[in-house]
C-alpha cells in the first residue's frame, strides 16, 4: 500500500493500540520516497521506554533530523507537564521540515499538536484525516 503523508507535519496514529503498533512496525524505512516518487528519503525511528528520562527523550527527538521521523511511545511514563514538553518537541521537528508520524499510548494528547491523523482500524482500513484549523474554530467558541 502506498501512503502519501503531508510534509513538515505531525501525523497522529489513531485506532486500537495493537493495530497502531502493527502499522508503525510495518512502516518500512527503505520505502519512503519524495512526493514525485523518485528520491529515497531518510527515515529515523525514535522510541521511548517508560523509564527513560524526559531529557533523554528530548535529546533523541532533537537528534532526529531525517525527513521522516517515526515516533513511538514518546510520552509513556511521563507526568502531564513532561508530556506537554515532549509533545511540543514534535511540533519543533515539523517546523524544521520533518514529517513526524506518532504512535503514542495517549493518541488523544498527540492530537493537540497534530496537523493530521492517520486513522487505522482492525479491518485494515487506513484513512488520512486533516485536523481543523484552531483559528477557524474560534468563532464557534464565542
C-alpha positions as CSV (number, residue, x, y, z in Angstrom):
1,X,0.0,0.0,0.0
2,X,1.2,3.5,-0.9
3,X,0.6,6.2,1.6
4,X,1.2,10.0,1.0
5,X,1.8,11.9,4.2
6,X,1.9,15.7,4.4
7,X,5.4,17.1,4.7
8,X,6.6,19.2,7.6
9,X,3.7,18.0,9.8
10,X,2.8,15.9,12.8
11,X,0.6,12.9,12.0
12,X,-1.1,11.1,14.9
13,X,-1.8,7.4,14.5
14,X,-5.3,6.7,15.8
15,X,-7.1,3.4,16.3
16,X,-6.8,0.3,18.5
17,X,-3.4,0.1,20.2
18,X,-2.3,-3.2,18.7
19,X,-3.2,-2.0,15.2
20,X,-1.4,1.3,15.7
21,X,1.7,-0.6,16.9
22,X,1.5,-3.0,13.9
23,X,1.2,-0.1,11.4
24,X,4.2,1.7,13.0
25,X,6.2,-1.5,12.9
26,X,5.2,-2.1,9.3
27,X,6.4,1.3,8.1
28,X,9.4,0.5,6.1
29,X,12.4,2.8,6.5
30,X,13.6,1.9,3.0
31,X,10.4,2.7,1.1
32,X,10.0,6.4,2.0
33,X,10.1,8.5,-1.2
34,X,9.7,12.1,-2.2
35,X,6.4,13.4,-3.5
36,X,7.5,12.6,-7.1
37,X,8.2,9.0,-6.0
38,X,11.8,9.1,-7.3
39,X,14.3,10.0,-4.5
40,X,14.5,7.9,-1.3
41,X,14.0,9.8,1.9
42,X,15.9,9.2,5.1
43,X,13.8,7.8,8.0
44,X,14.6,7.8,11.7
45,X,12.8,5.9,14.4
46,X,12.6,7.3,17.9
47,X,11.2,5.1,20.7
48,X,11.0,5.7,24.4
49,X,10.7,3.3,27.3
50,X,8.6,4.3,30.3
51,X,11.7,4.5,32.4
52,X,13.5,6.9,30.0
53,X,14.0,10.4,31.4
54,X,12.4,13.5,29.7
55,X,15.8,14.8,28.8
56,X,16.8,11.5,27.1
57,X,13.6,11.6,25.1
58,X,14.1,15.3,24.1
59,X,17.7,14.5,23.1
60,X,16.6,11.7,20.9
61,X,13.9,13.8,19.2
62,X,16.3,16.7,18.7
63,X,18.8,14.3,17.1
64,X,16.2,13.0,14.6
65,X,17.0,15.2,11.6
66,X,15.6,12.9,8.9
67,X,12.8,14.0,6.5
68,X,10.6,11.3,8.1
69,X,10.6,10.6,11.8
70,X,8.6,7.7,13.3
71,X,8.0,8.3,17.0
72,X,6.8,5.5,19.3
73,X,5.6,5.9,22.8
74,X,7.3,9.3,23.5
75,X,5.0,10.1,26.5
76,X,4.9,6.7,28.2
77,X,5.6,7.1,32.0
78,X,5.8,10.9,31.9
79,X,3.9,13.3,34.2
80,X,1.4,15.7,32.5
81,X,3.8,18.7,32.3
82,X,6.6,16.5,30.9
83,X,4.3,15.0,28.3
84,X,3.4,18.5,27.1
85,X,7.1,19.3,26.8
86,X,7.8,16.1,24.8
87,X,4.8,16.7,22.5
88,X,5.9,20.3,21.8
89,X,9.2,18.9,20.5
90,X,7.2,17.1,17.9
91,X,6.0,20.5,16.6
92,X,9.6,21.7,16.5
93,X,10.5,18.7,14.3
94,X,7.7,19.5,11.9
95,X,8.7,23.2,11.9
96,X,12.1,22.1,10.8
97,X,10.6,20.3,7.8
98,X,10.2,16.7,9.1
99,X,7.1,14.6,8.6
100,X,6.6,13.1,12.1
101,X,4.4,10.0,12.5
102,X,3.5,9.3,16.1
103,X,2.2,6.2,17.8
104,X,1.7,7.0,21.5
105,X,0.0,5.4,24.4
106,X,-2.1,8.7,24.6
107,X,-3.0,9.4,21.0
108,X,-5.6,12.0,22.1
109,X,-2.8,14.0,23.6
110,X,-0.9,13.8,20.3
111,X,-3.9,15.3,18.6
112,X,-3.2,18.6,20.4
113,X,0.0,19.0,18.3
114,X,-1.0,17.1,15.2
115,X,-1.7,18.5,11.7
116,X,-3.4,15.3,10.6
117,X,-4.4,11.9,11.8
118,X,-3.9,8.5,10.2
119,X,-6.9,6.5,11.4
120,X,-6.3,2.8,11.3
121,X,-8.9,0.1,12.1
122,X,-8.8,-3.6,12.9
123,X,-10.2,-4.4,9.4
124,X,-7.2,-2.8,7.7
125,X,-8.9,0.4,6.7
126,X,-6.5,3.4,6.7
127,X,-7.7,7.0,6.4
128,X,-5.7,10.2,6.5
129,X,-7.7,13.0,8.1
130,X,-6.8,16.7,8.4
131,X,-7.2,18.5,11.7
132,X,-9.4,21.6,11.9
133,X,-7.6,24.9,12.0
134,X,-7.9,26.3,15.5
135,X,-8.3,29.8,14.2
136,X,-11.3,28.7,12.1
137,X,-12.9,27.2,15.2
138,X,-12.6,30.3,17.3
139,X,-15.9,31.9,16.1
140,X,-17.7,28.7,17.3
141,X,-16.4,29.2,20.8
142,X,-17.6,32.9,21.1
